[in-house]
């Protein structure tokens, strides 16, 4: 079956999550299937079932702000590149790898890292900055 999901749909799902994370946890997590899996490979954490990650996110100790860089993919596999700040601190760069099933997120792997200055030694080959 051909998926009708596009980048705008995936970004809208994630934006709904970000917009409602503090005020309406049910609406914020409506994009997940009930048995979804959420992983943070950098910390080795794995959460199974939307109820589990809705609860810990509802108790998250920092204020977060997200901005999209790009969303791309096809079918049921999508990647969202974004930035996140914690308590108005410096930008961190993140990637969310999303696997959909029947229009909802069935699995998500999130990677977040601090930014770094581009090394001068490779300037002659780069297009930006």
N, C-alpha and C positions, 0 to 999 in steps of 0.2 A: 504494500500500500504506500503510495506517495505521500510524504509529509507536506502539509501546507504551512509549516512554520517557516518564518523568515527572520532576518536579523532584527527587524523592528519589533516583531512579536517577542523574541527572546529578551531584547532590551526592555520592553514594556513590562514583562514579567519581573525582571530583576528590579526595575525602578519601582514597581508597586511594592516589592519587598522592602527596599530601602526607605521608601516614603512612609511605610506603616510599621516599621520594625519596633518602634517604641510605643506607638499609640494603639495599634490593633494587631497583636501577634497572629490572630487567626487569619486575617486578610493578608498579612505579610507572608505567611507560609502557605497560602492557597495554591501556589505554583508547584508545590511538591506532591508527589503521590504519597499515600499513607505509609508505605514501606520504603520510602526513599532512603538512600545512604548518602551521608555527607562526610567527606574525608579532608583532612589537613595533612598531606604527606610530610610536610616539613616537621611537624610535631609528632607524627605517628598516630594521630587521633582518628577514630572512626566512630561516627554516630549512626545508629540504625533506627529508623522510624521518625517521622516528622514530629511526633510528640516530644521526643527526646531533644531534638535541636531547637524546637520552638521554646522549650522551657529554659535551656541554658542561655539562649539569646535574649530571653525576657529578663534575665538577671545579669546581662553584660555590664561590667563596671565602667565602661568608657562611652563617651559620645563619639559616634562615628559619622563621617561624611564621605560620600562616594561620588566619583565622576567617571563617566565612560570615556575610554579612548577609542575602542572599536569593538564591535561584535561581528564575528564571522563564523561560518560553518555551513552545513547543509544537512538536510534530512533530520536525523535525531541527535546529531553531535554538533555542539556549538562551543565556541570559546569567547569569553568576554574579557577584554583587557580593560583594566580600570585603575584608578588611584583611590586610596583610602587614607583619611587622616583620623587619628585618635585624639580626642580632646583638643582639637585645633592645633595639633602638632604638625610635624613635617609630613609631606606626602610619602606614602608607601605605594609601591607599584604591585598590582595583583593580577592574577589570571584565574578565572573560574572556568573549569572544563565541565560542561554540562551534557548529560545524556538524558534525552527525553523518551518517554513511553506514553503513548496515547495523549500527547499534548501537555504532560506534566513532567517535572523533573524527577527522574528516577535515581539519578546518581549525580553528585557534584563533588569535584575535587578543587579545593581552593589553595592557591599559592600566593603568599604575600612576602615582599622583600623591600628593604630600604633602597632608595635610589643611590647612584654614585656618579661621580664626575667622569666624563669620557676621557680616557687616557690620551695624552698628546701624541704618543708614539704612533698611533694608528690614524692620525688626522688626515694624512695624505690619501687614504683610501675611502674615507667615509663621505656620505652625502650630506649628513647633518649631525650635530647642530652647527 
